[in-house]
Amino acid sequence: MDVHLLGGRPLYFPFLSGILDYDCPSCDARCCKGASLGIGRSRELAALLHINPAMALLAGDAFPAGALPTLDTVMEQCWFLDAQNLCRLEKNAGREKKPAGCRLYPFNQFRLADPFVVVMPHFHCPLRVTDEPASHGRNSHDELALEMHVVGVPRDGHPPLAVLPDMAWTDVIPLERTVRDLGAAHLRATDYAPYADLQADQTSRALGLPRGVRCTTLRRRVAGFLGYGEGWATPPLVRDLVALTPYLRLRVASVPRQQVPQVLTALGVLSGIVEAMPGTRMTARTVVQLMERRMGLLVALSHLLDKPRLSEGHDAEPMAKRARMLSRPLADIILALDDNAHAANPETLADILGGMPAFRPPLTPEAVGVLMRLGRYFVDAVDFVPGATD
């Protein structure tokens, strides 16, 4: 296993080496319109100020002590963007003359997960998933680590990743690296759920806990509950889901690690349904957007086969009273969760929701809105007994 370092800190890339690529000439250059220029302090800064001294007035608050100082650009476009959406500095003087942040983009979003520095890709860029990982090339781990060293990315000063509810990042990153590397064998799969089951097995071993429901079983239940077809993703979409998994796993920081494979299983079903909608153009960015904007729904769906109950210290009546101002079905669910906590034979979430007319498939917009809110309750106020493992 290759280990890359940045000033003595280990680097973690939440994507397989060379699996993400981009094509500047075919892009609308969002990164060059209103974004900041992350720059090196010496030669790069001097060169830019020599071209236009007034750029000094657009220095960001990272001067003088930030991890990577920035200069703001004007909203319409960077001064160096030409009519073909390419960089004049790179075309006329070579790539090494570009600001450091531009040379690294879209791999210039750094986060600390002590002791690791995590390289998070920017999905403002229309990144695409390649057919195979690659150990060489501009987006390989080796080249990105070398470029980070050349442009002088510091080891400290980056924002931290969110604190996890059940593990420390010191223990999580080795697990994440294993999950990432195992994904290479699933890039040509026709179903995402077996890879999710593999993630669940790895996570259960890391935590020393029995594993929960099988993701292959959950996949079928989620599709039936939503009521919009079986949710099978095409092989290209499965490849994108597998390749993006290491990144997406880091974005699900509020969810216990053991639940993350189930959340991603629900994402796979939702992505397959959206892909089948007429007019949909499914890309890696679409998958990331679905994860970010549908998180509450995905968390709720991930628990369909688990047995929920209100956590100790939460009073159902005042919670339901507040929820009723938003949605009567949401209040009914909260009261049902409280009943479930005292039942001799607790029901699964699917059974609880299945007994409510509001959640008969296919789900209505109102039902989806309730589930979005319910997923947020699940993070803070609900405990679960894992469902059957088969």
C-alpha angles and dihedrals in degrees: 000000000000116000118198121199135205112197089331094312117115115244123222121200110197092208135059116269110276095355094119122062140167139197115215098192091058094046131094089229098239089161090062097050115081096336124125125254112236104209143183115248103236125031096013093050092045092049094050093047090049089057094045118003092190089069085085088078090063097057113137125231089263087085121129104003108023126120092247115007116226141207117204119231127211117268100248097055146318115276089243098052113111131204091272091055091251130127116261091204092057094042096048105030106019135261093282089068094061119101113271095248091051093051091053097040128151087024097053102100106106127189132180121234096169119272091009129075107214120208106214117190120229112239093196078086112077092241116182130202115244124219096251140012116258131206092204135044137070095299098042119116090247094054095043092050091048092049091049088054094046095051092044104244104184124235094228139040099058122129114265124245113250116277113260121232097227112018141036119245089239087067097033101056094062088051091048091050090053092049090048094051094046088055092072090076092054101052091101096043122125095213128044097204097080090057089049089052089052089053090050092051092050092047094048090052092048092051096039090234133129111259122251132224121338110258091220088060093044091051092061092045094050092050092050093046094052092047100209102112131291095301096227111170120218117248093258090054092047088053090052092048092050094046093048095045097094090053094043092050090060091050091058093070096141093059122080111256092243091060097048096087089055091050090052090048089056089048089054092054093045091048091051091052093048091047090057093053111108112258096020117141104197116206137156088265090055091056092050091047092052090052094048098044100036098044096121091051093046092051090051093048092047089063099049093113095041126090110242129203134168113267119248113274095035117110112213098206099060091039091053091046091056092043092051089066087063103033136349093214090054090054090048091053092051091053090047090053089054091050089048091057090062099037121115089221108028117210128231119250089251090057092047094050093040089063092058119082091216091069102049111129135290090051118232124223088255092055092049090050090054091049091050089057092041091057089059091053089051092060095054112020112025134077124199138211105211115246127238115305096225 
